[in-house]
Amino acid sequence: MQVISNFNQPIIKQEHIKPVLKDLYNAIKPYLTWSMFISFGIAWFITNGWCYLLIIIGKGWVRAFALAYAGFLYLPFTIEKPITIWIATRIQKLLFIRRKKKND
């Protein structure tokens, strides 16, 4: 019995990957802006940043609460990133909305 291996051939060919990467880039392109970067920073501080700040400057029960929240964030079932992205998109719509000018 002879086994023929085909290790020199790629499993996924380049012509199959390029359209998927192009579609992925087109899907995230609206979010790769300075306004989204600022909005994501604000949203990150709302969801996580306060916790890290209170770990540094907090005392007593405030620091203990911040440490417990930070520990909770590292559990595998927390959905903190999708919530942060959702909040960031809402902040971007609120802060960086393009208003139509009225013709007087």
C-alpha positions in Angstrom: 0.0 0.0 0.0 1.4 3.3 -1.0 0.5 6.6 0.7 0.6 9.6 -1.5 1.0 12.9 0.4 0.3 16.3 -1.0 2.1 18.5 1.5 3.4 20.9 -1.0 -0.1 22.1 -1.9 -1.7 24.8 0.3 -4.9 23.8 2.0 -6.5 27.3 1.4 -5.4 29.0 -1.8 -4.6 32.6 -2.1 -7.4 33.4 -4.5 -9.9 32.2 -1.9 -8.5 34.4 0.9 -8.2 37.7 -1.0 -12.0 38.2 -1.4 -12.7 37.3 2.2 -10.1 39.8 3.4 -11.4 42.4 1.1 -14.9 42.0 2.3 -13.7 42.1 5.9 -11.8 45.3 5.3 -14.9 46.9 3.6 -17.0 45.9 6.6 -14.7 47.5 9.2 -13.6 50.5 7.1 -16.2 52.9 8.5 -14.9 52.2 12.0 -11.3 52.9 11.2 -11.5 56.7 11.8 -10.2 59.2 14.3 -13.8 59.8 15.6 -14.2 56.1 16.3 -10.8 56.0 18.0 -11.9 58.8 20.3 -15.3 57.2 20.9 -13.7 53.9 21.7 -11.5 55.5 24.2 -14.5 57.1 25.9 -16.4 53.8 25.8 -13.4 51.9 27.2 -13.2 54.3 30.1 -16.9 53.8 30.8 -16.6 50.0 30.8 -13.1 49.4 32.1 -11.0 52.5 32.6 -12.6 53.6 35.8 -11.8 50.3 37.3 -8.1 50.5 36.6 -8.0 54.1 37.7 -9.6 53.2 41.0 -7.2 50.3 41.5 -4.4 52.9 41.4 -5.9 55.7 43.4 -8.7 54.0 45.4 -8.5 53.0 49.0 -10.4 50.6 51.1 -13.7 49.2 49.8 -13.4 51.3 46.6 -10.2 49.6 45.6 -11.5 46.2 46.6 -14.6 46.7 44.4 -12.4 47.8 41.5 -10.2 44.7 41.9 -13.2 42.5 41.9 -14.6 44.1 38.8 -11.2 43.7 37.0 -11.1 40.1 38.0 -14.6 39.6 36.6 -13.5 41.1 33.3 -10.9 38.4 32.8 -13.4 35.6 33.1 -14.1 33.8 29.8 -17.9 34.5 29.7 -17.8 38.3 30.0 -18.9 40.1 26.9 -17.1 43.3 27.7 -15.6 43.9 24.2 -18.8 43.7 22.2 -20.5 46.0 24.8 -17.6 48.5 24.5 -17.8 48.5 20.7 -21.6 49.0 20.8 -21.2 51.9 23.3 -18.4 53.4 21.1 -20.6 53.3 18.0 -23.4 55.1 19.9 -21.0 57.7 21.2 -19.6 58.3 17.7 -23.1 58.9 16.4 -23.8 61.3 19.3 -20.6 63.3 19.2 -19.6 63.3 15.6 -22.9 63.5 13.8 -22.9 65.5 10.6 -25.7 68.0 10.7 -27.3 69.2 7.5 -27.1 73.0 7.1 -30.4 74.8 6.6 -30.5 77.3 3.7 -31.9 80.6 5.0 
